[in-house]
Amino acid sequence: MASGKTWAVTASIAFLIACTSAGAGPLRAGGEVLTEGQITSNGTQRTYEMHRSKRLSGPSPLVIMLHGGGGNGKSGAMMTGFNALAEKEGFTVVYPDGSGRGPLLTWNAGHCCAWAMEQKVDDVHFLSDLIDDLVAKGIADPDRVYVTGMSNGAMMTYRAGRELSGKVAAIAPVVGAMFGDEAPAPAIPVLMVTGAKDTRVPAAGGNGAFPRRMGAPNDRPFAPAKDAFAYWIGSNDCRLEARPEKTGTYTLRQGCGCTAPVLWYDITDGGHAWPGGRKGGRKGDEPVRGFDASEVIWDFFSTQRLGG
């Protein structure tokens, strides 16, 4: 890809998340310090941040949180508040870093996003190696590994669910999308969260609202969220769909009689932000209150184990 195009796509990632990446050094969240880690995957050094309570003495449930495009592990911790929840509930949370030529890091979710997509970075291999490493070190319970993520990280979460179902017990993509050309996947518990007012990754599908001069970070339009929901309803062999549950905050749709559960929360006033979390940056959408995505996701994860 020509250098001008690369700049445009990278700039659009910054606009997509509008998040301010945390600088070097430890990030304090809930009074705790993130531990920096690294592994070699496919001959490349990859990095991550980890929060593990000092109260944990053996393998624990592991939540892998994938940051949005243009962010990094530290920004994922800041936006979601998972550290405090991990302390309260007794699980380990890891925030891997995507890849890029500068501070704007992305994931290769297939058709998005930017540098990682262009370079065909094998992020599935990285996540698989990361899980294996944390299990081998006695940090993660191999039957209770979960993946969640925001935006580009949510797109990567979908991919992890399809390609790492033998290692991942459940997934929870937030304000992300699929692309409509995915092959059938094995059954896996899925909890989707979308924002009805999201203009970056619209729940209705298509391309996000990016300034023309920046271009788009994806090479294929986003599929509508209803199609992603239908995909997992099919993959999880659901017999039918329950009647939607509507509140003033969200609409919940879910499958019935499924091999593995499928839930979709569409947040009524939700934009491109982590519901109940912190704003990613000055230009980012304001997260809604009254729905704490991290709490809802952990409640879901905590009931799931690999192999049922």
TIMISE-569924 format. One record per residue (C-alpha): residue number from 1; residue in three letters; x, y, z. Coordinates in pm, 1 decimal, always signed. Example, Ala and Ser with C-alpha at 12.3 -4.5 7.8 and 13.67 -1.06 7.14 Angstrom:
2
+-----+---------+----------+----------+----------+
| num | residuo |       px |       py |       pz |
+-----+---------+----------+----------+----------+
|   1 |     ALA |  +1230.0 |   -450.0 |   +780.0 |
|   2 |     SER |  +1367.0 |   -106.0 |   +714.0 |
+-----+---------+----------+----------+----------+
// end
This chain:
308
+-----+---------+----------+----------+----------+
| num | residuo |       px |       py |       pz |
+-----+---------+----------+----------+----------+
|   1 |     MET |     +0.0 |     +0.0 |     +0.0 |
|   2 |     ALA |   +134.8 |   +342.5 |    -85.9 |
|   3 |     SER |   +265.0 |   +553.9 |   +202.2 |
|   4 |     GLY |     -3.9 |   +819.3 |   +157.6 |
|   5 |     LYS |   -278.0 |   +558.5 |   +180.7 |
|   6 |     THR |   -113.1 |   +401.8 |   +483.8 |
|   7 |     TRP |   -112.8 |   +739.5 |   +660.2 |
|   8 |     ALA |   -477.7 |   +793.4 |   +574.5 |
|   9 |     VAL |   -584.7 |   +454.6 |   +707.8 |
|  10 |     THR |   -377.4 |   +497.1 |  +1023.7 |
|  11 |     ALA |   -527.9 |   +840.2 |  +1080.5 |
|  12 |     SER |   -875.6 |   +695.4 |  +1042.7 |
|  13 |     ILE |   -798.2 |   +446.9 |  +1320.6 |
|  14 |     ALA |   -716.4 |   +736.9 |  +1551.1 |
|  15 |     PHE |  -1047.4 |   +895.7 |  +1456.7 |
|  16 |     LEU |  -1228.2 |   +561.5 |  +1498.3 |
|  17 |     ILE |  -1144.8 |   +530.4 |  +1864.3 |
|  18 |     ALA |  -1033.6 |   +886.4 |  +1939.7 |
|  19 |     CYS |   -839.2 |   +744.7 |  +2230.0 |
|  20 |     THR |   -531.7 |   +882.9 |  +2397.9 |
|  21 |     SER |   -282.1 |   +601.2 |  +2439.5 |
|  22 |     ALA |   -123.4 |   +584.6 |  +2780.4 |
|  23 |     GLY |   +246.1 |   +668.3 |  +2790.6 |
|  24 |     ALA |   +532.3 |   +449.0 |  +2898.9 |
|  25 |     GLY |   +554.4 |   +322.1 |  +3255.4 |
|  26 |     PRO |   +304.7 |   +160.6 |  +3492.2 |
|  27 |     LEU |    -59.6 |   +254.9 |  +3485.3 |
|  28 |     ARG |   -240.1 |   +275.4 |  +3817.8 |
|  29 |     ALA |   -600.8 |   +164.9 |  +3804.4 |
|  30 |     GLY |   -802.5 |   +113.7 |  +4120.4 |
|  31 |     GLY |   -486.4 |   +163.5 |  +4325.9 |
|  32 |     GLU |   -308.5 |   -124.0 |  +4150.4 |
|  33 |     VAL |    -18.3 |   -132.9 |  +3905.6 |
|  34 |     LEU |    -26.6 |   -321.4 |  +3576.6 |
|  35 |     THR |   +258.4 |   -566.0 |  +3523.7 |
|  36 |     GLU |   +425.2 |   -552.3 |  +3183.3 |
|  37 |     GLY |   +493.7 |   -881.1 |  +3006.0 |
|  38 |     GLN |   +621.4 |  -1006.5 |  +2673.1 |
|  39 |     ILE |   +639.5 |  -1325.5 |  +2470.8 |
|  40 |     THR |   +784.3 |  -1423.7 |  +2135.3 |
|  41 |     SER |   +520.6 |  -1528.3 |  +1883.3 |
|  42 |     ASN |   +606.4 |  -1620.5 |  +1525.6 |
|  43 |     GLY |   +954.5 |  -1482.9 |  +1584.4 |
|  44 |     THR |   +822.0 |  -1140.9 |  +1690.1 |
|  45 |     GLN |   +829.3 |   -991.7 |  +2037.5 |
|  46 |     ARG |   +474.8 |   -912.2 |  +2152.0 |
|  47 |     THR |   +378.9 |   -728.7 |  +2467.4 |
|  48 |     TYR |    +92.4 |   -713.8 |  +2715.1 |
|  49 |     GLU |    -14.5 |   -565.5 |  +3048.1 |
|  50 |     MET |   -152.3 |   -783.1 |  +3326.0 |
|  51 |     HIS |   -343.2 |   -729.0 |  +3649.1 |
|  52 |     ARG |   -342.2 |  -1020.9 |  +3890.5 |
|  53 |     SER |   -448.9 |   -984.7 |  +4250.2 |
|  54 |     LYS |   -191.5 |  -1074.1 |  +4513.1 |
|  55 |     ARG |   -467.6 |  -1283.0 |  +4672.1 |
|  56 |     LEU |   -449.6 |  -1535.6 |  +4385.4 |
|  57 |     SER |   -213.8 |  -1827.2 |  +4447.8 |
|  58 |     GLY |   -283.8 |  -2061.2 |  +4157.3 |
|  59 |     PRO |   -446.2 |  -2080.5 |  +3815.1 |
|  60 |     SER |   -743.5 |  -1844.8 |  +3792.3 |
|  61 |     PRO |  -1001.8 |  -1747.1 |  +3533.5 |
|  62 |     LEU |   -839.4 |  -1528.7 |  +3267.6 |
|  63 |     VAL |  -1003.9 |  -1239.1 |  +3084.1 |
|  64 |     ILE |   -816.7 |  -1117.2 |  +2775.7 |
|  65 |     MET |   -924.3 |   -763.8 |  +2686.8 |
|  66 |     LEU |   -833.6 |   -641.1 |  +2335.5 |
|  67 |     HIS |   -803.5 |   -264.0 |  +2297.2 |
|  68 |     GLY |   -957.9 |    -66.9 |  +2012.9 |
|  69 |     GLY |   -772.4 |    +44.7 |  +1702.5 |
|  70 |     GLY |   -532.1 |   +326.6 |  +1782.1 |
|  71 |     GLY |   -504.0 |   +222.7 |  +2147.0 |
|  72 |     ASN |   -289.5 |    -14.3 |  +2350.7 |
|  73 |     GLY |   -317.6 |   -239.8 |  +2653.2 |
|  74 |     LYS |   -298.3 |    +45.4 |  +2899.7 |
|  75 |     SER |   -581.7 |   +233.0 |  +2732.2 |
|  76 |     GLY |   -791.3 |    -84.9 |  +2738.5 |
|  77 |     ALA |   -742.5 |   -107.6 |  +3113.7 |
|  78 |     MET |   -829.7 |   +258.3 |  +3162.7 |
|  79 |     MET |  -1147.2 |   +248.9 |  +2953.3 |
|  80 |     THR |  -1298.2 |    -72.3 |  +3093.7 |
|  81 |     GLY |  -1219.6 |    -72.2 |  +3466.3 |
|  82 |     PHE |  -1160.3 |   -447.2 |  +3463.3 |
|  83 |     ASN |   -878.8 |   -423.5 |  +3721.0 |
|  84 |     ALA |  -1109.4 |   -331.5 |  +4008.9 |
|  85 |     LEU |  -1356.1 |   -600.1 |  +3902.8 |
|  86 |     ALA |  -1076.9 |   -859.3 |  +3885.7 |
|  87 |     GLU |   -976.8 |   -770.5 |  +4242.8 |
|  88 |     LYS |  -1334.2 |   -808.2 |  +4359.9 |
|  89 |     GLU |  -1417.7 |  -1129.6 |  +4174.4 |
|  90 |     GLY |  -1081.8 |  -1308.7 |  +4177.7 |
|  91 |     PHE |   -975.7 |  -1338.0 |  +3815.9 |
|  92 |     THR |   -669.8 |  -1232.2 |  +3616.0 |
|  93 |     VAL |   -703.6 |   -978.1 |  +3335.2 |
|  94 |     VAL |   -454.0 |   -934.5 |  +3052.9 |
|  95 |     TYR |   -443.4 |   -647.3 |  +2804.1 |
|  96 |     PRO |   -235.1 |   -746.0 |  +2499.0 |
|  97 |     ASP |    -92.7 |   -482.3 |  +2265.4 |
|  98 |     GLY |   -175.7 |   -486.6 |  +1896.8 |
|  99 |     SER |    +90.5 |   -396.9 |  +1641.8 |
| 100 |     GLY |   +191.2 |    -98.4 |  +1429.0 |
| 101 |     ARG |   +479.8 |   +121.0 |  +1323.4 |
| 102 |     GLY |   +406.8 |   +380.9 |  +1590.8 |
| 103 |     PRO |   +180.2 |   +433.1 |  +1891.1 |
| 104 |     LEU |   -142.9 |   +361.0 |  +1698.2 |
| 105 |     LEU |   -178.8 |    -15.5 |  +1737.2 |
| 106 |     THR |   -432.2 |   -236.6 |  +1559.2 |
| 107 |     TRP |   -543.9 |   -598.7 |  +1526.0 |
| 108 |     ASN |   -575.1 |   -808.2 |  +1212.1 |
| 109 |     ALA |   -937.9 |   -914.8 |  +1231.7 |
| 110 |     GLY |   -941.2 |  -1014.0 |   +863.8 |
| 111 |     HIS |  -1091.7 |   -707.0 |   +697.2 |
| 112 |     CYS |   -981.1 |   -454.5 |   +960.0 |
| 113 |     CYS |   -780.0 |   -275.9 |  +1068.3 |
| 114 |     ALA |   -508.1 |    -63.8 |   +908.7 |
| 115 |     TRP |   -143.8 |   -167.3 |   +966.2 |
| 116 |     ALA |   -206.7 |   -509.0 |  +1122.1 |
| 117 |     MET |   -450.5 |   -596.7 |   +843.1 |
| 118 |     GLU |   -221.7 |   -463.6 |   +569.1 |
| 119 |     GLN |    +77.7 |   -657.5 |   +702.7 |
| 120 |     LYS |   -130.5 |   -971.4 |   +760.4 |
| 121 |     VAL |    -12.5 |   -993.5 |  +1121.9 |
| 122 |     ASP |   -102.5 |  -1333.8 |  +1267.6 |
| 123 |     ASP |   -282.4 |  -1213.9 |  +1578.8 |
| 124 |     VAL |   -466.3 |  -1544.2 |  +1616.3 |
| 125 |     HIS |   -129.2 |  -1712.8 |  +1662.5 |
| 126 |     PHE |    -26.9 |  -1443.5 |  +1911.5 |
| 127 |     LEU |   -338.0 |  -1491.0 |  +2125.4 |
| 128 |     SER |   -297.1 |  -1868.4 |  +2112.3 |
| 129 |     ASP |    +67.1 |  -1839.9 |  +2221.8 |
| 130 |     LEU |    -27.9 |  -1595.2 |  +2496.4 |
| 131 |     ILE |   -289.6 |  -1833.2 |  +2635.3 |
| 132 |     ASP |    -44.2 |  -2123.7 |  +2625.9 |
| 133 |     ASP |   +221.6 |  -1916.7 |  +2803.5 |
| 134 |     LEU |     -9.6 |  -1803.1 |  +3083.7 |
| 135 |     VAL |   -142.9 |  -2155.5 |  +3132.5 |
| 136 |     ALA |   +212.1 |  -2297.6 |  +3142.5 |
| 137 |     LYS |   +308.9 |  -2039.5 |  +3406.3 |
| 138 |     GLY |    +20.6 |  -2145.8 |  +3629.3 |
| 139 |     ILE |   -154.7 |  -1809.8 |  +3592.2 |
| 140 |     ALA |   -456.8 |  -1910.5 |  +3382.3 |
| 141 |     ASP |   -705.9 |  -2192.0 |  +3429.7 |
| 142 |     PRO |   -713.0 |  -2353.0 |  +3081.3 |
| 143 |     ASP |  -1086.4 |  -2421.5 |  +3109.8 |
| 144 |     ARG |  -1173.7 |  -2060.9 |  +3197.6 |
| 145 |     VAL |  -1010.1 |  -1835.3 |  +2938.5 |
| 146 |     TYR |  -1231.1 |  -1557.8 |  +2798.0 |
| 147 |     VAL |  -1182.7 |  -1290.4 |  +2532.1 |
| 148 |     THR |  -1347.9 |   -950.5 |  +2506.1 |
| 149 |     GLY |  -1257.8 |   -635.4 |  +2317.8 |
| 150 |     MET |  -1373.5 |   -299.9 |  +2188.5 |
| 151 |     SER |  -1414.8 |   -187.2 |  +1826.5 |
| 152 |     ASN |  -1121.1 |   -332.9 |  +1628.0 |
| 153 |     GLY |  -1053.5 |   -539.2 |  +1942.2 |
| 154 |     ALA |  -1413.8 |   -664.5 |  +1926.3 |
| 155 |     MET |  -1362.0 |   -764.0 |  +1562.8 |
| 156 |     MET |  -1055.0 |   -958.6 |  +1675.1 |
| 157 |     THR |  -1263.1 |  -1110.1 |  +1955.3 |
| 158 |     TYR |  -1505.7 |  -1247.5 |  +1697.0 |
| 159 |     ARG |  -1210.6 |  -1396.5 |  +1508.4 |
| 160 |     ALA |  -1071.6 |  -1553.2 |  +1825.4 |
| 161 |     GLY |  -1411.0 |  -1708.9 |  +1891.1 |
| 162 |     ARG |  -1414.6 |  -1865.1 |  +1547.3 |
| 163 |     GLU |  -1052.6 |  -1982.4 |  +1535.4 |
| 164 |     LEU |   -960.3 |  -2050.6 |  +1899.8 |
| 165 |     SER |  -1274.7 |  -2219.3 |  +2028.0 |
| 166 |     GLY |  -1060.1 |  -2504.2 |  +2159.6 |
| 167 |     LYS |   -886.5 |  -2265.7 |  +2401.3 |
| 168 |     VAL |  -1145.1 |  -1991.0 |  +2463.6 |
| 169 |     ALA |  -1450.2 |  -2061.7 |  +2679.6 |
| 170 |     ALA |  -1656.8 |  -1756.1 |  +2577.0 |
| 171 |     ILE |  -1632.6 |  -1423.5 |  +2391.1 |
| 172 |     ALA |  -1786.6 |  -1078.9 |  +2439.1 |
| 173 |     PRO |  -1729.5 |   -826.9 |  +2154.9 |
| 174 |     VAL |  -1823.7 |   -464.8 |  +2233.7 |
| 175 |     VAL |  -1908.8 |   -209.6 |  +1958.5 |
| 176 |     GLY |  -1741.6 |   -424.0 |  +1694.3 |
| 177 |     ALA |  -1854.2 |   -601.7 |  +1379.2 |
| 178 |     MET |  -1820.6 |   -903.7 |  +1156.8 |
| 179 |     PHE |  -1797.1 |   -880.8 |   +776.2 |
| 180 |     GLY |  -2040.0 |  -1134.7 |   +635.2 |
| 181 |     ASP |  -1794.0 |  -1367.8 |   +463.7 |
| 182 |     GLU |  -1692.7 |  -1575.3 |   +765.6 |
| 183 |     ALA |  -1690.2 |  -1955.5 |   +741.5 |
| 184 |     PRO |  -1911.0 |  -2151.0 |   +983.9 |
| 185 |     ALA |  -1765.5 |  -2175.2 |  +1334.0 |
| 186 |     PRO |  -1784.4 |  -2425.9 |  +1619.8 |
| 187 |     ALA |  -2028.9 |  -2342.6 |  +1896.9 |
| 188 |     ILE |  -1900.4 |  -2101.1 |  +2162.7 |
| 189 |     PRO |  -2082.9 |  -1881.7 |  +2418.6 |
| 190 |     VAL |  -2122.6 |  -1529.5 |  +2278.7 |
| 191 |     LEU |  -2234.1 |  -1202.0 |  +2434.6 |
| 192 |     MET |  -2252.1 |   -907.3 |  +2190.9 |
| 193 |     VAL |  -2280.0 |   -540.0 |  +2289.9 |
| 194 |     THR |  -2356.9 |   -271.3 |  +2031.3 |
| 195 |     GLY |  -2447.1 |    +96.6 |  +2045.3 |
| 196 |     ALA |  -2763.9 |   +199.1 |  +1862.2 |
| 197 |     LYS |  -2613.6 |   +546.0 |  +1806.4 |
| 198 |     ASP |  -2264.9 |   +428.7 |  +1711.5 |
| 199 |     THR |  -2152.8 |   +605.3 |  +1392.6 |
| 200 |     ARG |  -1799.0 |   +456.8 |  +1379.8 |
| 201 |     VAL |  -1902.8 |    +90.9 |  +1363.7 |
| 202 |     PRO |  -2276.5 |   +123.6 |  +1297.3 |
| 203 |     ALA |  -2500.8 |   -154.3 |  +1424.1 |
| 204 |     ALA |  -2684.2 |   -120.4 |  +1090.8 |
| 205 |     GLY |  -2365.0 |   -211.4 |   +905.1 |
| 206 |     GLY |  -2184.2 |    -38.9 |   +619.7 |
| 207 |     ASN |  -1883.5 |   +186.1 |   +660.4 |
| 208 |     GLY |  -1833.3 |   +417.3 |   +955.5 |
| 209 |     ALA |  -1849.5 |   +795.5 |   +943.6 |
| 210 |     PHE |  -1486.9 |   +888.6 |   +871.8 |
| 211 |     PRO |  -1366.1 |  +1217.2 |   +723.8 |
| 212 |     ARG |  -1304.6 |  +1168.2 |   +351.4 |
| 213 |     ARG |   -942.5 |  +1275.7 |   +379.0 |
| 214 |     MET |   -873.7 |   +996.2 |   +628.7 |
| 215 |     GLY |  -1020.6 |   +700.6 |   +446.2 |
| 216 |     ALA |  -1153.7 |   +388.9 |   +617.4 |
| 217 |     PRO |   -955.9 |   +138.5 |   +828.5 |
| 218 |     ASN |  -1142.2 |   -161.2 |   +680.0 |
| 219 |     ASP |  -1130.0 |   -311.4 |   +329.4 |
| 220 |     ARG |  -1485.5 |   -449.7 |   +341.0 |
| 221 |     PRO |  -1802.8 |   -291.3 |   +483.0 |
| 222 |     PHE |  -1911.3 |   -393.4 |   +831.0 |
| 223 |     ALA |  -2193.4 |   -647.2 |   +837.6 |
| 224 |     PRO |  -2507.5 |   -545.0 |  +1030.6 |
| 225 |     ALA |  -2510.6 |   -657.5 |  +1393.4 |
| 226 |     LYS |  -2828.5 |   -852.9 |  +1323.7 |
| 227 |     ASP |  -2631.2 |  -1063.4 |  +1075.2 |
| 228 |     ALA |  -2357.6 |  -1129.6 |  +1332.1 |
| 229 |     PHE |  -2627.7 |  -1232.9 |  +1579.5 |
| 230 |     ALA |  -2783.2 |  -1463.6 |  +1317.9 |
| 231 |     TYR |  -2439.7 |  -1612.2 |  +1243.0 |
| 232 |     TRP |  -2389.2 |  -1715.8 |  +1606.5 |
| 233 |     ILE |  -2749.7 |  -1830.9 |  +1641.7 |
| 234 |     GLY |  -2672.9 |  -2068.2 |  +1354.2 |
| 235 |     SER |  -2327.3 |  -2171.1 |  +1476.3 |
| 236 |     ASN |  -2465.3 |  -2245.2 |  +1824.1 |
| 237 |     ASP |  -2757.4 |  -2448.7 |  +1687.7 |
| 238 |     CYS |  -3025.6 |  -2236.2 |  +1855.3 |
| 239 |     ARG |  -3376.5 |  -2367.4 |  +1789.9 |
| 240 |     LEU |  -3534.5 |  -2022.9 |  +1794.5 |
| 241 |     GLU |  -3499.1 |  -1666.5 |  +1922.8 |
| 242 |     ALA |  -3660.9 |  -1547.7 |  +2246.0 |
| 243 |     ARG |  -3892.8 |  -1249.4 |  +2245.5 |
| 244 |     PRO |  -3675.0 |   -933.4 |  +2270.0 |
| 245 |     GLU |  -3653.0 |   -775.3 |  +2615.3 |
| 246 |     LYS |  -3668.6 |   -395.9 |  +2602.4 |
| 247 |     THR |  -3582.3 |   -154.7 |  +2880.8 |
| 248 |     GLY |  -3509.6 |   +216.0 |  +2877.3 |
| 249 |     THR |  -3139.2 |   +131.8 |  +2847.6 |
| 250 |     TYR |  -3111.7 |   -160.6 |  +2606.6 |
| 251 |     THR |  -3281.3 |   -421.0 |  +2391.1 |
| 252 |     LEU |  -3174.4 |   -777.3 |  +2469.4 |
| 253 |     ARG |  -3209.0 |  -1051.5 |  +2210.4 |
| 254 |     GLN |  -3103.7 |  -1409.7 |  +2277.1 |
| 255 |     GLY |  -3127.1 |  -1757.6 |  +2136.5 |
| 256 |     CYS |  -3327.2 |  -2043.2 |  +2287.3 |
| 257 |     GLY |  -3236.6 |  -2411.0 |  +2296.5 |
| 258 |     CYS |  -2877.4 |  -2337.9 |  +2193.6 |
| 259 |     THR |  -2571.7 |  -2559.5 |  +2217.0 |
| 260 |     ALA |  -2403.2 |  -2251.1 |  +2367.4 |
| 261 |     PRO |  -2572.8 |  -1923.7 |  +2472.4 |
| 262 |     VAL |  -2599.4 |  -1624.0 |  +2238.9 |
| 263 |     LEU |  -2696.9 |  -1281.9 |  +2380.3 |
| 264 |     TRP |  -2704.0 |   -941.0 |  +2212.2 |
| 265 |     TYR |  -2740.1 |   -616.9 |  +2407.9 |
| 266 |     ASP |  -2810.0 |   -317.7 |  +2184.0 |
| 267 |     ILE |  -2761.3 |     -7.5 |  +2401.1 |
| 268 |     THR |  -3029.8 |   +248.3 |  +2319.0 |
| 269 |     ASP |  -2819.4 |   +562.0 |  +2364.1 |
| 270 |     GLY |  -2486.1 |   +388.7 |  +2314.6 |
| 271 |     GLY |  -2221.5 |   +540.1 |  +2090.4 |
| 272 |     HIS |  -1872.8 |   +416.9 |  +2008.4 |
| 273 |     ALA |  -1763.1 |   +372.1 |  +2368.2 |
| 274 |     TRP |  -1737.0 |   +109.4 |  +2642.9 |
| 275 |     PRO |  -2072.6 |   +125.3 |  +2829.2 |
| 276 |     GLY |  -2020.2 |   +216.4 |  +3193.1 |
| 277 |     GLY |  -1649.5 |   +276.4 |  +3135.4 |
| 278 |     ARG |  -1430.2 |   +579.4 |  +3075.9 |
| 279 |     LYS |  -1409.6 |   +796.1 |  +2767.9 |
| 280 |     GLY |  -1111.8 |   +709.8 |  +2550.9 |
| 281 |     GLY |  -1011.6 |  +1065.0 |  +2468.6 |
| 282 |     ARG |  -1129.6 |  +1421.2 |  +2425.7 |
| 283 |     LYS |  -1303.3 |  +1346.6 |  +2092.5 |
| 284 |     GLY |  -1438.2 |  +1007.1 |  +2193.6 |
| 285 |     ASP |  -1804.6 |   +929.5 |  +2251.6 |
| 286 |     GLU |  -1929.3 |   +955.3 |  +2608.0 |
| 287 |     PRO |  -1999.2 |   +610.8 |  +2761.0 |
| 288 |     VAL |  -2357.6 |   +553.1 |  +2870.5 |
| 289 |     ARG |  -2437.0 |   +506.8 |  +3238.8 |
| 290 |     GLY |  -2684.8 |   +255.1 |  +3375.0 |
| 291 |     PHE |  -2522.5 |    -35.5 |  +3190.4 |
| 292 |     ASP |  -2181.5 |   -156.0 |  +3306.4 |
| 293 |     ALA |  -2044.6 |   -367.7 |  +3021.6 |
| 294 |     SER |  -1757.8 |   -503.5 |  +3231.3 |
| 295 |     GLU |  -1994.1 |   -624.5 |  +3504.9 |
| 296 |     VAL |  -2238.0 |   -777.4 |  +3254.0 |
| 297 |     ILE |  -1956.2 |   -948.8 |  +3065.1 |
| 298 |     TRP |  -1798.9 |  -1095.5 |  +3378.3 |
| 299 |     ASP |  -2138.1 |  -1220.4 |  +3500.7 |
| 300 |     PHE |  -2167.2 |  -1401.3 |  +3167.6 |
| 301 |     PHE |  -1808.6 |  -1531.4 |  +3158.8 |
| 302 |     SER |  -1822.9 |  -1658.2 |  +3515.5 |
| 303 |     THR |  -2086.0 |  -1915.3 |  +3422.1 |
| 304 |     GLN |  -1896.9 |  -2057.9 |  +3123.7 |
| 305 |     ARG |  -1627.3 |  -2325.6 |  +3111.1 |
| 306 |     LEU |  -1451.8 |  -2483.1 |  +2814.7 |
| 307 |     GLY |  -1639.9 |  -2790.5 |  +2704.1 |
| 308 |     GLY |  -1958.4 |  -2693.4 |  +2890.4 |
+-----+---------+----------+----------+----------+
// end
